[in-house]
Amino acid sequence: MTDYEPTFHDPHPEPHRSVIRAVPHPGELDARGIPIICPNCRARRDWLLLNVRHQVFVRCRCAAEWHEPDLTRAYFDQHFTAPEYEWDEWDDYDTAMLSLGYDGLLAGTTWD
């Protein structure tokens, strides 16, 4: 009796790891023609844009975060070609938000 040998070769034997790309955006965002406003604190600028796979999320200094369907991966790639920060989904997300100043401590603060 011979050992079983698979008939296919898996080029990626480890599970796929999502990379999170982050770009601070100090100005207003109006991908829809209407400025994006934080649903929690009503801020209109100073966002952290997070690209995870094909989705783009907006995070406010107050730590509110939401998926913004009008900011697509294509929009992100077109306007933000070089993300300032990258980490994978298995890194400590809360520590990353703390180090970037989007953990809620600086709610109401904007940088010029």
TIPALO-691384 format. One record per residue: residue number from 0; x, z, y of N, C-alpha, C in turn; chain. Coordinates in nm, 3 decimals, decimal comma. Example, Ala and Ser with C-alpha at 12.3 -4.5 7.8 and 13.67 -1.06 7.14 Angstrom:
+-----+---------+---------+---------+---------+---------+---------+---------+---------+---------+-------+
|   n |     n_X |     n_Z |     n_Y |    ca_X |    ca_Z |    ca_Y |     c_X |     c_Z |     c_Y | chain |
+-----+---------+---------+---------+---------+---------+---------+---------+---------+---------+-------+
|   0 |   1,319 |   0,780 |  -0,569 |   1,230 |   0,780 |  -0,450 |   1,320 |   0,780 |  -0,330 |     A |
|   1 |   1,285 |   0,708 |  -0,225 |   1,367 |   0,714 |  -0,106 |   1,290 |   0,787 |   0,003 |     A |
+-----+---------+---------+---------+---------+---------+---------+---------+---------+---------+-------+
END
This chain:
+-----+---------+---------+---------+---------+---------+---------+---------+---------+---------+-------+
|   n |     n_X |     n_Z |     n_Y |    ca_X |    ca_Z |    ca_Y |     c_X |     c_Z |     c_Y | chain |
+-----+---------+---------+---------+---------+---------+---------+---------+---------+---------+-------+
|   0 |   0,083 |   0,000 |  -0,116 |   0,000 |   0,000 |   0,000 |   0,089 |   0,000 |   0,124 |     A |
|   1 |   0,057 |  -0,084 |   0,222 |   0,137 |  -0,093 |   0,344 |   0,071 |  -0,014 |   0,456 |     A |
|   2 |   0,152 |   0,023 |   0,552 |   0,098 |   0,091 |   0,671 |   0,017 |  -0,007 |   0,753 |     A |
|   3 |  -0,085 |   0,045 |   0,820 |  -0,167 |  -0,038 |   0,905 |  -0,089 |  -0,076 |   1,030 |     A |
|   4 |  -0,091 |  -0,203 |   1,066 |  -0,029 |  -0,250 |   1,188 |  -0,135 |  -0,318 |   1,273 |     A |
|   5 |  -0,146 |  -0,279 |   1,400 |  -0,247 |  -0,343 |   1,485 |  -0,219 |  -0,491 |   1,503 |     A |
|   6 |  -0,325 |  -0,568 |   1,520 |  -0,310 |  -0,712 |   1,537 |  -0,298 |  -0,752 |   1,683 |     A |
|   7 |  -0,304 |  -0,655 |   1,773 |  -0,290 |  -0,686 |   1,915 |  -0,184 |  -0,596 |   1,975 |     A |
|   8 |  -0,132 |  -0,638 |   2,089 |  -0,032 |  -0,559 |   2,159 |  -0,091 |  -0,514 |   2,292 |     A |
|   9 |  -0,098 |  -0,385 |   2,314 |  -0,149 |  -0,331 |   2,439 |  -0,034 |  -0,321 |   2,539 |     A |
|  10 |  -0,035 |  -0,405 |   2,646 |   0,075 |  -0,402 |   2,742 |   0,075 |  -0,276 |   2,829 |     A |
|  11 |  -0,036 |  -0,202 |   2,834 |  -0,047 |  -0,081 |   2,914 |  -0,096 |   0,033 |   2,826 |     A |
|  12 |  -0,009 |   0,089 |   2,743 |  -0,055 |   0,191 |   2,649 |  -0,100 |   0,320 |   2,715 |     A |
|  13 |  -0,050 |   0,352 |   2,836 |  -0,092 |   0,473 |   2,903 |  -0,218 |   0,444 |   2,985 |     A |
|  14 |  -0,301 |   0,545 |   3,009 |  -0,421 |   0,521 |   3,089 |  -0,383 |   0,478 |   3,231 |     A |
|  15 |  -0,468 |   0,395 |   3,291 |  -0,445 |   0,347 |   3,427 |  -0,459 |   0,461 |   3,526 |     A |
|  16 |  -0,364 |   0,473 |   3,617 |  -0,367 |   0,577 |   3,718 |  -0,407 |   0,515 |   3,852 |     A |
|  17 |  -0,508 |   0,570 |   3,914 |  -0,551 |   0,522 |   4,044 |  -0,454 |   0,570 |   4,151 |     A |
|  18 |  -0,416 |   0,480 |   4,238 |  -0,333 |   0,515 |   4,351 |  -0,423 |   0,529 |   4,472 |     A |
|  19 |  -0,404 |   0,636 |   4,547 |  -0,479 |   0,658 |   4,670 |  -0,388 |   0,621 |   4,785 |     A |
|  20 |  -0,432 |   0,525 |   4,867 |  -0,356 |   0,484 |   4,984 |  -0,424 |   0,543 |   5,107 |     A |
|  21 |  -0,348 |   0,607 |   5,194 |  -0,405 |   0,673 |   5,311 |  -0,342 |   0,621 |   5,439 |     A |
|  22 |  -0,427 |   0,596 |   5,538 |  -0,383 |   0,548 |   5,669 |  -0,457 |   0,627 |   5,777 |     A |
|  23 |  -0,384 |   0,700 |   5,863 |  -0,450 |   0,761 |   5,978 |  -0,496 |   0,652 |   6,075 |     A |
|  24 |  -0,613 |   0,669 |   6,132 |  -0,667 |   0,573 |   6,229 |  -0,717 |   0,653 |   6,349 |     A |
|  25 |  -0,639 |   0,657 |   6,459 |  -0,674 |   0,743 |   6,571 |  -0,794 |   0,695 |   6,654 |     A |
|  26 |  -0,822 |   0,567 |   6,652 |  -0,929 |   0,513 |   6,736 |  -1,064 |   0,514 |   6,668 |     A |
|  27 |  -1,161 |   0,457 |   6,736 |  -1,294 |   0,443 |   6,679 |  -1,293 |   0,333 |   6,574 |     A |
|  28 |  -1,386 |   0,341 |   6,482 |  -1,405 |   0,238 |   6,380 |  -1,544 |   0,179 |   6,398 |     A |
|  29 |  -1,551 |   0,047 |   6,398 |  -1,681 |  -0,017 |   6,413 |  -1,689 |  -0,142 |   6,327 |     A |
|  30 |  -1,665 |  -0,125 |   6,200 |  -1,669 |  -0,239 |   6,107 |  -1,806 |  -0,304 |   6,104 |     A |
|  31 |  -1,910 |  -0,231 |   6,134 |  -2,047 |  -0,284 |   6,134 |  -2,093 |  -0,326 |   6,273 |     A |
|  32 |  -2,007 |  -0,307 |   6,375 |  -2,048 |  -0,332 |   6,511 |  -2,105 |  -0,208 |   6,578 |     A |
|  33 |  -2,120 |  -0,101 |   6,501 |  -2,168 |   0,028 |   6,551 |  -2,059 |   0,130 |   6,518 |     A |
|  34 |  -2,015 |   0,212 |   6,615 |  -1,911 |   0,310 |   6,584 |  -1,950 |   0,403 |   6,470 |     A |
|  35 |  -1,855 |   0,429 |   6,383 |  -1,877 |   0,524 |   6,274 |  -1,867 |   0,665 |   6,332 |     A |
|  36 |  -1,962 |   0,750 |   6,295 |  -1,969 |   0,887 |   6,345 |  -1,971 |   0,982 |   6,226 |     A |
|  37 |  -1,894 |   1,090 |   6,236 |  -1,892 |   1,190 |   6,129 |  -2,029 |   1,254 |   6,115 |     A |
|  38 |  -2,085 |   1,256 |   5,995 |  -2,217 |   1,318 |   5,975 |  -2,214 |   1,470 |   5,988 |     A |
|  39 |  -2,096 |   1,529 |   5,985 |  -2,085 |   1,674 |   5,989 |  -2,063 |   1,726 |   6,132 |     A |
|  40 |  -1,964 |   1,671 |   6,204 |  -1,929 |   1,724 |   6,336 |  -1,951 |   1,625 |   6,450 |     A |
|  41 |  -1,997 |   1,504 |   6,417 |  -2,027 |   1,399 |   6,515 |  -1,904 |   1,339 |   6,582 |     A |
|  42 |  -1,785 |   1,357 |   6,525 |  -1,663 |   1,296 |   6,580 |  -1,677 |   1,144 |   6,574 |     A |
|  43 |  -1,610 |   1,076 |   6,666 |  -1,617 |   0,930 |   6,673 |  -1,482 |   0,864 |   6,651 |     A |
|  44 |  -1,377 |   0,943 |   6,635 |  -1,244 |   0,885 |   6,616 |  -1,152 |   0,983 |   6,545 |     A |
|  45 |  -1,030 |   0,940 |   6,521 |  -0,927 |   1,019 |   6,454 |  -0,959 |   1,040 |   6,306 |     A |
|  46 |  -0,962 |   0,928 |   6,234 |  -1,000 |   0,927 |   6,092 |  -0,878 |   0,917 |   6,003 |     A |
|  47 |  -0,897 |   0,953 |   5,878 |  -0,803 |   0,922 |   5,771 |  -0,878 |   0,828 |   5,678 |     A |
|  48 |  -0,828 |   0,706 |   5,663 |  -0,890 |   0,609 |   5,574 |  -0,822 |   0,618 |   5,439 |     A |
|  49 |  -0,901 |   0,630 |   5,334 |  -0,851 |   0,645 |   5,198 |  -0,900 |   0,528 |   5,114 |     A |
|  50 |  -0,807 |   0,456 |   5,055 |  -0,841 |   0,345 |   4,968 |  -0,814 |   0,387 |   4,824 |     A |
|  51 |  -0,921 |   0,390 |   4,745 |  -0,912 |   0,424 |   4,603 |  -0,974 |   0,308 |   4,526 |     A |
|  52 |  -0,889 |   0,236 |   4,453 |  -0,931 |   0,115 |   4,382 |  -1,000 |   0,019 |   4,477 |     A |
|  53 |  -1,127 |  -0,011 |   4,459 |  -1,195 |  -0,109 |   4,545 |  -1,279 |  -0,043 |   4,654 |     A |
|  54 |  -1,276 |   0,089 |   4,666 |  -1,357 |   0,159 |   4,765 |  -1,271 |   0,215 |   4,878 |     A |
|  55 |  -1,332 |   0,226 |   4,996 |  -1,267 |   0,288 |   5,111 |  -1,351 |   0,407 |   5,154 |     A |
|  56 |  -1,284 |   0,520 |   5,171 |  -1,348 |   0,643 |   5,215 |  -1,296 |   0,678 |   5,354 |     A |
|  57 |  -1,378 |   0,744 |   5,432 |  -1,340 |   0,793 |   5,564 |  -1,339 |   0,944 |   5,556 |     A |
|  58 |  -1,232 |   1,004 |   5,610 |  -1,223 |   1,150 |   5,613 |  -1,201 |   1,193 |   5,757 |     A |
|  59 |  -1,274 |   1,295 |   5,799 |  -1,268 |   1,348 |   5,934 |  -1,178 |   1,472 |   5,935 |     A |
|  60 |  -1,134 |   1,511 |   6,054 |  -1,054 |   1,633 |   6,067 |  -1,131 |   1,757 |   6,022 |     A |
|  61 |  -1,265 |   1,751 |   6,025 |  -1,345 |   1,866 |   5,981 |  -1,355 |   1,874 |   5,829 |     A |
|  62 |  -1,292 |   1,781 |   5,758 |  -1,286 |   1,773 |   5,611 |  -1,408 |   1,703 |   5,551 |     A |
|  63 |  -1,499 |   1,653 |   5,633 |  -1,608 |   1,571 |   5,580 |  -1,548 |   1,439 |   5,531 |     A |
|  64 |  -1,594 |   1,394 |   5,417 |  -1,543 |   1,270 |   5,358 |  -1,659 |   1,195 |   5,296 |     A |
|  65 |  -1,661 |   1,065 |   5,317 |  -1,769 |   0,985 |   5,261 |  -1,720 |   0,844 |   5,234 |     A |
|  66 |  -1,788 |   0,781 |   5,137 |  -1,762 |   0,641 |   5,107 |  -1,828 |   0,559 |   5,216 |     A |
|  67 |  -1,754 |   0,467 |   5,274 |  -1,807 |   0,381 |   5,379 |  -1,814 |   0,240 |   5,325 |     A |
|  68 |  -1,932 |   0,194 |   5,280 |  -1,943 |   0,064 |   5,215 |  -1,908 |  -0,054 |   5,305 |     A |
|  69 |  -1,919 |  -0,037 |   5,437 |  -1,884 |  -0,147 |   5,527 |  -1,734 |  -0,163 |   5,547 |     A |
|  70 |  -1,656 |  -0,066 |   5,504 |  -1,510 |  -0,079 |   5,505 |  -1,469 |  -0,115 |   5,363 |     A |
|  71 |  -1,448 |  -0,240 |   5,339 |  -1,417 |  -0,288 |   5,204 |  -1,266 |  -0,285 |   5,179 |     A |
|  72 |  -1,230 |  -0,306 |   5,056 |  -1,088 |  -0,315 |   5,020 |  -1,024 |  -0,432 |   5,094 |     A |
|  73 |  -1,094 |  -0,543 |   5,109 |  -1,040 |  -0,658 |   5,183 |  -1,016 |  -0,621 |   5,330 |     A |
|  74 |  -1,109 |  -0,548 |   5,391 |  -1,093 |  -0,502 |   5,529 |  -0,971 |  -0,412 |   5,540 |     A |
|  75 |  -0,958 |  -0,318 |   5,445 |  -0,845 |  -0,226 |   5,443 |  -0,714 |  -0,304 |   5,432 |     A |
|  76 |  -0,706 |  -0,397 |   5,338 |  -0,584 |  -0,476 |   5,318 |  -0,552 |  -0,562 |   5,439 |     A |
|  77 |  -0,653 |  -0,616 |   5,504 |  -0,632 |  -0,703 |   5,619 |  -0,581 |  -0,625 |   5,741 |     A |
|  78 |  -0,635 |  -0,507 |   5,764 |  -0,601 |  -0,431 |   5,885 |  -0,491 |  -0,327 |   5,865 |     A |
|  79 |  -0,469 |  -0,286 |   5,744 |  -0,372 |  -0,180 |   5,717 |  -0,283 |  -0,221 |   5,601 |     A |
|  80 |  -0,187 |  -0,307 |   5,629 |  -0,105 |  -0,364 |   5,522 |  -0,003 |  -0,266 |   5,465 |     A |
|  81 |   0,038 |  -0,167 |   5,542 |   0,138 |  -0,073 |   5,494 |   0,086 |   0,070 |   5,507 |     A |
|  82 |   0,021 |   0,122 |   5,403 |  -0,028 |   0,260 |   5,409 |   0,087 |   0,356 |   5,437 |     A |
|  83 |   0,059 |   0,457 |   5,516 |   0,162 |   0,553 |   5,550 |   0,186 |   0,653 |   5,438 |     A |
|  84 |   0,087 |   0,675 |   5,355 |   0,098 |   0,773 |   5,247 |   0,036 |   0,714 |   5,121 |     A |
|  85 |   0,095 |   0,745 |   5,007 |   0,039 |   0,706 |   4,878 |   0,061 |   0,819 |   4,780 |     A |
|  86 |  -0,036 |   0,842 |   4,695 |  -0,020 |   0,936 |   4,584 |  -0,116 |   0,895 |   4,475 |     A |
|  87 |  -0,096 |   0,945 |   4,356 |  -0,187 |   0,906 |   4,249 |  -0,290 |   1,016 |   4,226 |     A |
|  88 |  -0,393 |   0,981 |   4,150 |  -0,507 |   1,069 |   4,133 |  -0,473 |   1,200 |   4,064 |     A |
|  89 |  -0,357 |   1,209 |   4,003 |  -0,320 |   1,331 |   3,932 |  -0,240 |   1,426 |   4,020 |     A |
|  90 |  -0,205 |   1,383 |   4,142 |  -0,139 |   1,473 |   4,235 |  -0,243 |   1,568 |   4,294 |     A |
|  91 |  -0,197 |   1,669 |   4,365 |  -0,287 |   1,769 |   4,422 |  -0,349 |   1,717 |   4,552 |     A |
|  92 |  -0,473 |   1,674 |   4,544 |  -0,545 |   1,614 |   4,657 |  -0,561 |   1,713 |   4,772 |     A |
|  93 |  -0,596 |   1,837 |   4,743 |  -0,616 |   1,937 |   4,848 |  -0,488 |   1,963 |   4,925 |     A |
|  94 |  -0,375 |   1,968 |   4,857 |  -0,248 |   1,987 |   4,924 |  -0,216 |   1,868 |   5,013 |     A |
|  95 |  -0,248 |   1,748 |   4,967 |  -0,225 |   1,628 |   5,049 |  -0,310 |   1,634 |   5,176 |     A |
|  96 |  -0,437 |   1,672 |   5,165 |  -0,523 |   1,680 |   5,283 |  -0,475 |   1,787 |   5,380 |     A |
|  97 |  -0,427 |   1,899 |   5,327 |  -0,372 |   2,005 |   5,410 |  -0,248 |   1,956 |   5,485 |     A |
|  98 |  -0,159 |   1,888 |   5,416 |  -0,035 |   1,841 |   5,479 |  -0,060 |   1,732 |   5,583 |     A |
|  99 |  -0,169 |   1,657 |   5,570 |  -0,202 |   1,552 |   5,665 |  -0,289 |   1,603 |   5,781 |     A |
| 100 |  -0,338 |   1,726 |   5,773 |  -0,420 |   1,783 |   5,879 |  -0,566 |   1,746 |   5,870 |     A |
| 101 |  -0,613 |   1,707 |   5,753 |  -0,754 |   1,670 |   5,735 |  -0,823 |   1,766 |   5,638 |     A |
| 102 |  -0,786 |   1,893 |   5,644 |  -0,843 |   1,994 |   5,555 |  -0,951 |   2,078 |   5,621 |     A |
| 103 |  -0,984 |   2,049 |   5,746 |  -1,087 |   2,124 |   5,818 |  -1,031 |   2,219 |   5,921 |     A |
| 104 |  -0,906 |   2,260 |   5,911 |  -0,845 |   2,353 |   6,004 |  -0,842 |   2,297 |   6,147 |     A |
| 105 |  -0,820 |   2,167 |   6,159 |  -0,811 |   2,104 |   6,291 |  -0,940 |   2,037 |   6,334 |     A |
| 106 |  -1,053 |   2,084 |   6,284 |  -1,183 |   2,026 |   6,321 |  -1,199 |   2,030 |   6,472 |     A |
| 107 |  -1,243 |   1,918 |   6,529 |  -1,263 |   1,907 |   6,672 |  -1,139 |   1,866 |   6,749 |     A |
| 108 |  -1,025 |   1,858 |   6,682 |  -0,900 |   1,819 |   6,746 |  -0,879 |   1,670 |   6,730 |     A |
| 109 |  -0,837 |   1,605 |   6,838 |  -0,800 |   1,465 |   6,829 |  -0,663 |   1,448 |   6,892 |     A |
| 110 |  -0,589 |   1,349 |   6,842 |  -0,455 |   1,321 |   6,893 |  -0,459 |   1,193 |   6,974 |     A |
| 111 |  -0,391 |   1,191 |   7,085 |  -0,384 |   1,069 |   7,167 |  -0,255 |   0,994 |   7,143 |     A |
+-----+---------+---------+---------+---------+---------+---------+---------+---------+---------+-------+
END
